[in-house]
Amino acid sequence: MNKEDISVSTGQFAHDLSLAEFERALETLIVLAHSQGRNFLAYLLIMALMHLREEDQGRAETTH
């Protein structure tokens, strides 16, 4: 299975968010995950946030 085999329906939610709002949403989810002791989920969310910021700065690569 590769990433092209996975589809996720985001609906209208993801299309209506600005980059700053999406970052805030990820930051909120990170705090919630940490507070509930879900450290691996928090780690994954942190990685997603870092990737989002790198993409915004034009530094992200599509090697994964």
Backbone hydrogen bonds, N-H to C=O, Kabsch-Sander energy under -0.5 kcal/mol:
donor,donor_aa,acceptor,acceptor_aa,energy
5,D,2,N,-2.1
6,I,3,K,-0.9
7,S,5,D,-0.5
10,T,8,V,-0.7
13,F,10,T,-0.6
14,A,10,T,-0.7
16,D,12,Q,-1.2
16,D,13,F,-0.8
17,L,13,F,-0.5
17,L,14,A,-0.5
22,F,18,S,-2.3
23,E,19,L,-2.4
24,R,20,A,-2.3
25,A,21,E,-2.3
26,L,22,F,-2.3
27,E,23,E,-2.7
28,T,24,R,-2.4
29,L,25,A,-2.3
30,I,26,L,-2.3
31,V,27,E,-2.1
32,L,28,T,-2.4
33,A,29,L,-2.6
34,H,30,I,-2.5
35,S,31,V,-2.5
36,Q,32,L,-1.3
37,G,34,H,-1.7
38,R,33,A,-2.7
39,N,37,G,-1.3
42,A,38,R,-2.3
43,Y,39,N,-2.5
44,L,40,F,-2.5
45,L,41,L,-2.4
46,I,42,A,-2.4
47,M,43,Y,-2.4
48,A,44,L,-2.2
49,L,45,L,-2.4
50,M,46,I,-2.6
51,H,47,M,-2.4
52,L,48,A,-2.4
53,R,49,L,-2.3
54,E,50,M,-2.3
55,E,51,H,-2.7
56,D,52,L,-2.1
57,Q,53,R,-1.4
58,G,55,E,-1.2
59,R,54,E,-2.8
60,A,54,E,-0.8
